[in-house]
Amino acid sequence: LITEECKREDRWKNQTIKNIPRKRKEATLLLSFLAAKEFQFDLEAASGMHKEENKSHLKIPYGVSLFVTEENSCYLELFDFTNTEIKKLTVSSFDITKMNLKNTAIEELFLLDEAAVEFFYSSVGRLEFYVEKLSFGGRVNPQSEKFLKLIERVQGGKNVASRKIKTVFLNRNNFFDFLKEASEIPQKEIHVEDLLVSQNRKCSGPEAGKNTRIVVSKKISIKGNPRVLRFIEFGPEISHFDIDEIQRQCRSQGINIPRINIQLTKNKISMGESLHGLQFLKKNITATEVSFFASKGREQKRTELTLVAEEMEGICFRNKGLSVLLSITNKKIKVRHMEVMNTMSCFFDQEKEEIKGKEFVIKERLYMKNTGIFFMMFLGRAVFIPVIEVEVDCFTEDWGGFGKSSGIYVETNALLGNISPEIKGAGEIKQKIGEMITQKNPVVSAVLGYPKLVFEEDIGNEEQRETGEEKKQSVAEYQGFVEENCNLLGGSQVIYMPGDLLLPGDVFWLQDGGGSLYDAWWNRFLERRD
């Protein structure tokens, strides 16, 4: 099975099945399994399948999206599309009436280009299938007569089963052109679920208030000209707002104006390029995942933000995004996962002291990359983090006084490090991290007669739990991670194991072909983990 991975700019696309087994039985099992994942199925992937005699055609299970073009339509004969349900059918330059879709319900019909629109519009009166929602791709001409008439019929409900538009792509600088042409249809509001707009021309658009407005109910993505927002109305159930490369318009080409990248969903906020967009956020942040990737400058005017969730799922800082810590009013930040990567020096001494006054409670994992290890100086004394991962793969001239840091002592169950030995001062960095982070010592405990791996400090609690005398104390979490090219603060897959941790049952793993000491240690480390 080969799937096409979606790039960031194509993150709204479905993953595509590029190859399926030749045998029908195996193909049926595979498609049923992938239906729940909502994969898109390109009919060309069925080119290797054999058409077996005296057997019914292959049914596509609900959940798998279909992609049909004029080129791959020759493989339609392998499948039976009648009396079924299709979640999403994408059509490109193909007459959909050539498919036998009798008594079939299509949840979403995606017309990818102008030819698909023309074929569908011409066949509206003689369809034998039901369409719940229509979508229009970026290769559709939004100024074409048939496209506008189809929009009018869908919105007006004339002889068309579908009364909704799922998705509209206006990604060829044609948003304002579409509004101009759409003003000729009777409806002054076009209702869509998802809208994607890319408008980079320096154009203010038509006069607001006299043109058709687009009402978006679920998701919206805008790239380029922010003036498109004047003609868009947000529905009360909007759940996804993605702003990419929004840039203030300026007549002078020589002035560098920071861009704004924001992605908002129900539980996640992601902000990149510039922190200028912080001012658009409400003071109380209810999202449980936040990411700040600012690469240019820092916010000129501090915006106060409060994390409402009692425990955050994830927090990520990159480059100058770490400066957002100054805007967060919480004195205690409780989070399951935290990542700090490639941070830039963006604090004055007074600001550093202000951040040191915050308490960070990281419940599961802290990942620091390159200059992200500067974050250590904000952790204070006597902090416990179950897993700490450090990665350094590039050299920096200014370590920001990291080597002089003192008074930072952090405990962890698993310290994972991948520090490139080719970096100048790699040994010094390892030594300093080792001074600041202490990994607990694992020992074998034989409570109730069987051995298990615990940490020295937790033996008392473990005995209490095993004998039924536990009150409300919990055994400290212990987790292990084995990753490629990542080991306990070393440059190769080598680990020290005390002799008293070696059990007789592990002898097999030390023999040739049976594994390694490394495997044996981790098998014990992961035993009975929660």
ABEGO torsion letter per residue (X at the ends): XBBBBBBAAAAABBBBBABBBABAAAAAAAAAAAAAAGBBBBAAAAAABBBBBGBBBBBBBBGBBBBBBAAAAAAAAABBABGBBBABBBBBGBBAAABBABGBBBABBBBABAAAAAAAAAAAAABABBBABBBBBAABBAABAAAAAAAAAAAAGBGBABABBABBBBAAGAAAAAAAAAAABABABBBBABBBBBBABBBAEBBBGABBBBBBAABBBBBEBAAAAAABBBBAABABBBBBGBBBBBABAABBBBBBBBBBBAABBBBBGBAAAAAABBABBABABBBBABABEBBABBBBBBBABABBABBBBBEAAAAAAAABABABBBBABBBBBGBBBABBAAAAAAAAABBBBBAABBBBBEAAAAAAAAAEBGBBBABBBBBBABBBABAGGAAABBGBBBBBABBBBBBBAABBGAAAAAAAAAAABBBBBBBBBABGGBBBBBBAAAAAAAAAAAAGABBABBBBBBBBBBBBGBBBGBABBBBBBBAAABBAAAAAAABBGAEBAAAAAAAAAABGBX
